[in-house]
Amino acid sequence: MHLLKPLLLAAALLSVASPAFARHPELTQAIPSAQQVGAGRYSVLSIPVFQAELWTSNGAFSWERPFALSLIYERSIRANALVNRTISEMRQRGAGSEASLQPLRAPLTACFADVQSGDRITGVSTGPNTARFYLNGAQRCEIEWPGFRRHFFGIWLDARGSQAALSAQLRGGA
């Protein structure tokens, strides 16, 4: 019992210092009172790709209010692969045909860079049609596109997607 108190204190300190629960600098600017809603890891064939975190001003997710989604990469990925996958996923979610989404390719290319393990991309949904993107805390771009919030962020947050378990974790579910 004598050792329990120091162990609990150490565990509390480690949880506060953990990167998964640290508020990223870009959140202070974008959502000053940001609280983490949920987090989860995305893996392919048991190979971790990124850790995802969802942040809102009140700790509860709603499609109707601004939020931020941070992806902390655990491996290197080329920017063109991120853009191609994004357009493919948005198309699958009803954002339009490959041809109608082509004008979105240039803005996405301006937003995304090659990522290495430890890099963080944060997308801040500022309105139904707008978002701002940061790489490791530095703003890279803003995008305006009809229905962008649902079509883009739905890749991770839509409960009906291929990653329903990750989506539930991000939105604060089990």
C-alpha positions as CSV (number, residue, x, y, z in Angstrom):
1,M,0.0,0.0,0.0
2,H,3.0,2.3,0.7
3,L,4.1,2.1,-2.9
4,L,0.7,2.6,-4.4
5,K,0.6,6.4,-4.0
6,P,3.9,7.0,-5.8
7,L,2.9,4.6,-8.6
8,L,-0.4,6.4,-9.1
9,L,1.3,9.8,-9.1
10,A,3.8,8.5,-11.7
11,A,1.0,7.1,-13.9
12,A,-0.9,10.4,-13.7
13,L,2.2,12.4,-14.7
14,L,2.9,10.1,-17.6
15,S,-0.7,10.4,-18.9
16,V,-0.5,14.2,-18.8
17,A,2.8,14.2,-20.7
18,S,1.6,11.6,-23.2
19,P,1.6,13.0,-26.8
20,A,-1.8,11.4,-27.4
21,F,-3.4,13.8,-24.9
22,A,-1.3,16.9,-25.4
23,R,-3.0,19.8,-27.0
24,H,-1.2,20.6,-30.3
25,P,-0.1,24.3,-30.8
26,E,-2.4,24.8,-33.8
27,L,-5.4,23.9,-31.7
28,T,-4.7,26.9,-29.4
29,Q,-5.2,29.2,-32.5
30,A,-8.0,27.3,-34.2
31,I,-10.1,26.1,-31.2
32,P,-8.8,27.9,-28.1
33,S,-10.7,25.7,-25.6
34,A,-10.1,22.5,-27.5
35,Q,-10.9,19.2,-25.6
36,Q,-10.1,15.8,-27.0
37,V,-13.3,13.8,-27.9
38,G,-11.6,10.6,-28.8
39,A,-8.5,8.9,-30.3
40,G,-7.7,5.7,-32.1
41,R,-5.0,4.0,-34.3
42,Y,-5.4,3.2,-37.9
43,S,-3.5,0.1,-39.1
44,V,-3.3,-1.9,-42.3
45,L,-2.6,-5.7,-41.8
46,S,-1.6,-5.0,-38.2
47,I,1.0,-2.4,-39.4
48,P,0.3,1.0,-37.7
49,V,-0.2,3.9,-40.1
50,F,-1.3,6.8,-37.9
51,Q,-2.8,7.8,-34.6
52,A,-5.9,9.9,-35.0
53,E,-7.3,12.4,-32.5
54,L,-10.6,14.4,-32.6
55,W,-10.9,17.8,-30.8
56,T,-13.8,20.1,-30.3
57,S,-14.5,23.2,-28.1
58,N,-16.6,21.3,-25.7
59,G,-15.4,17.7,-25.9
60,A,-18.5,16.5,-27.8
61,F,-18.6,15.8,-31.6
62,S,-21.2,17.4,-33.9
63,W,-21.2,17.8,-37.6
64,E,-22.7,21.2,-37.0
65,R,-19.8,22.8,-35.1
66,P,-16.1,23.3,-35.9
67,F,-13.7,20.5,-34.9
68,A,-10.1,19.5,-35.5
69,L,-8.8,16.1,-36.6
70,S,-5.1,15.4,-36.1
71,L,-3.3,12.4,-37.7
72,I,0.1,11.6,-36.3
73,Y,1.9,9.4,-38.8
74,E,3.8,6.3,-37.7
75,R,5.4,5.7,-41.2
76,S,6.5,7.7,-44.2
77,I,3.9,8.4,-46.9
78,R,4.3,10.4,-50.1
79,A,2.0,13.5,-50.6
80,N,0.7,12.2,-53.9
81,A,-0.5,9.0,-52.2
82,L,-2.3,11.1,-49.6
83,V,-4.0,13.2,-52.3
84,N,-4.9,10.1,-54.4
85,R,-6.4,8.3,-51.4
86,T,-8.3,11.3,-50.3
87,I,-9.9,11.8,-53.7
88,S,-10.8,8.1,-53.9
89,E,-12.3,8.1,-50.5
90,M,-14.3,11.3,-51.1
91,R,-15.6,9.8,-54.4
92,Q,-16.7,6.6,-52.6
93,R,-18.6,8.8,-50.1
94,G,-20.6,10.5,-52.8
95,A,-18.6,13.8,-53.2
96,G,-18.7,13.4,-57.0
97,S,-17.1,11.6,-59.9
98,E,-13.3,11.3,-60.4
99,A,-13.6,14.0,-63.1
100,S,-15.7,16.4,-60.9
101,L,-13.2,16.1,-58.1
102,Q,-10.1,16.8,-60.3
103,P,-10.3,20.6,-59.5
104,L,-9.8,19.6,-55.8
105,R,-6.5,17.9,-56.6
106,A,-4.4,21.2,-56.7
107,P,-5.7,22.6,-53.4
108,L,-5.1,19.2,-51.7
109,T,-1.6,19.0,-53.1
110,A,-0.9,22.4,-51.6
111,C,-2.2,21.1,-48.2
112,F,-0.4,17.8,-48.0
113,A,3.4,17.2,-47.9
114,D,5.3,14.0,-47.8
115,V,5.1,12.8,-44.2
116,Q,7.6,10.9,-42.0
117,S,7.1,9.0,-38.8
118,G,6.1,11.5,-36.1
119,D,4.7,14.1,-38.5
120,R,1.3,15.5,-37.7
121,I,-1.4,16.8,-40.1
122,T,-4.3,18.6,-38.5
123,G,-7.4,19.5,-40.4
124,V,-9.7,22.1,-38.8
125,S,-13.2,22.1,-40.1
126,T,-14.2,25.8,-39.9
127,G,-17.5,25.5,-41.7
128,P,-19.6,23.1,-43.8
129,N,-17.5,24.0,-46.9
130,T,-14.2,25.1,-45.4
131,A,-11.2,23.7,-43.7
132,R,-7.7,24.8,-42.7
133,F,-4.7,22.4,-42.6
134,Y,-1.5,22.4,-40.6
135,L,1.6,20.3,-40.8
136,N,3.4,20.0,-37.4
137,G,1.7,23.1,-36.2
138,A,2.4,25.3,-39.2
139,Q,-0.5,26.4,-41.4
140,R,-0.2,25.1,-45.0
141,C,-3.5,26.0,-46.7
142,E,-7.2,26.6,-46.6
143,I,-9.8,24.8,-48.7
144,E,-13.3,25.8,-49.8
145,W,-15.3,23.2,-51.5
146,P,-19.0,22.4,-51.4
147,G,-19.8,19.9,-48.6
148,F,-16.1,19.6,-47.7
149,R,-16.7,18.9,-44.0
150,R,-18.9,15.8,-44.6
151,H,-17.1,14.5,-47.6
152,F,-13.5,15.0,-46.4
153,F,-13.7,14.5,-42.7
154,G,-16.3,11.7,-43.2
155,I,-13.4,9.6,-44.3
156,W,-12.5,9.2,-40.6
157,L,-15.7,10.2,-38.8
158,D,-18.6,8.7,-40.8
159,A,-20.0,5.7,-38.8
160,R,-20.9,4.0,-42.1
161,G,-17.4,3.9,-43.5
162,S,-14.9,1.1,-43.8
163,Q,-13.3,2.1,-40.5
164,A,-16.4,2.2,-38.3
165,A,-14.5,1.1,-35.2
166,L,-12.0,3.9,-35.5
167,S,-14.8,6.4,-36.3
168,A,-16.6,5.4,-33.1
169,Q,-13.4,5.8,-31.0
170,L,-12.8,9.3,-32.5
171,R,-16.4,10.4,-31.9
172,G,-16.0,9.3,-28.2
173,G,-17.6,5.9,-28.4
174,A,-16.2,2.6,-27.3
